[in-house]
């Protein structure tokens, strides 16, 4: 197994406020990793450190055996793509103009990229009929598909996503996760923050459960998403059961007011 | 694709019309036929007065437009430009101080210091106070008023004869620029224009999302500082040529985006031409509207710009 990330004793603070403490984790090529945990557990900070957006951490992150700090941003951008939890376009643009910006790490400031590079991705993602549309004309789910397509235009081997399904209805949630699963089957390493434990149980091969800035548990969905772990970390009662159709774990919340 | 060609052709026609209008119209109106047998005085008027003035108007209009676009992109604020951020006001205070010291060659330098310190003042306030995009603009316009008052105060105390011309300067005035700095100004603005147009992709990406830009390999802090530097340079050149002309950097990019989309490698050159032509036309209107008396160009741009700004405020309210 090829090691993609090795995180060693990673800590991070915003000023005096320590948000991550002593994180240790390994991520291998081809894994589909879900980062889960309650609000404020440090998920986004962890992902941004992996994406090389935040700096100033204690401890080390290694990417393919090299210290992350020592890799140039532009070289890193040729292998690792990142999707923030929310993109707010200041100015509207056409879908194809948006997609082609994913080529920036390869062509830089002055060169021009021929448009045909985006057509293959357009076919795979079935979005060619959107190319001439404006981004503002798309629904949230369609936009999310374009954002992920841009990561593929960027040719990212490793894809980091911050809650890619948060604004979507259940149909689109599965749609987006299916796309990520298909990319994963083609060899991409996927690392994404998920709010929905059931989605993470359905799709992920490895789950990192964060609690108050520390790794509470790391492992397969069956190992991590036990009712004992969830009840401690999320401070609520749950029933964990196998979904008879998918044979994957399902977490049923039990509100205390109804007990 | 074809319709885009026609739009570009139309923009060039606008430029040709503006240049024609600027050269042949004024306190005296010449016909095209007349152009080929001019008297000596008329030649002087055209070659020594009108053509430099058309060039100056073009440089200022084009410069203000492109500095507006890139500021809007890096600040993710469609209302940003050198006037609404107070940069022009800062440059005018710098200019006034240089004039008080009495060295004309210091003007561009002091104007630049004034503009860039204003920009950093306003950005630091907005970061510390977590200002919304519209609060930044309010602060910028307030700063403009403070600086204008300071300039008038300085002039009243030290050199009252210049009070009238200073008022004109603060309102934007193309009648008294120095032809000595025209050529250097033109070259600097043209070089900035080339650089910014070629960097279009960077502005596209930064205006999408800063974190996204970082993970696409862009050094966001460097690009932002470079943009601040270049746009302050352009604004201070424009102020030292023509005083404070507001809203051009707001109107022109907005029009260009609504016609050509917001891909910067297109919008920057298009705005450069439309902005230059627009200011030539405004300047000519200011010369002919109550002929032979000339009114400051700021009266024309301020009137249309103010209305346009209000319109934009009402329209963008929905977005934020």
Interface residues (C-beta under 8 A of the other chain):
Chain A: X48 X51 X52 X53 X73 X74 X75 X76 X77 X78 X80 X81 X82 X83 X84 X87 X88 X89 X90 X91 X92 X93 X94 X97 X98 X101 X102 X104 X105 X109 X110 X154 X160
Chain B: X72 X73 X76 X77 X78 X198 X199 X201 X202 X204 X205 X207 X208 X209 X211 X212 X214 X215 X216 X217 X218 X219 X257 X261 X262 X263
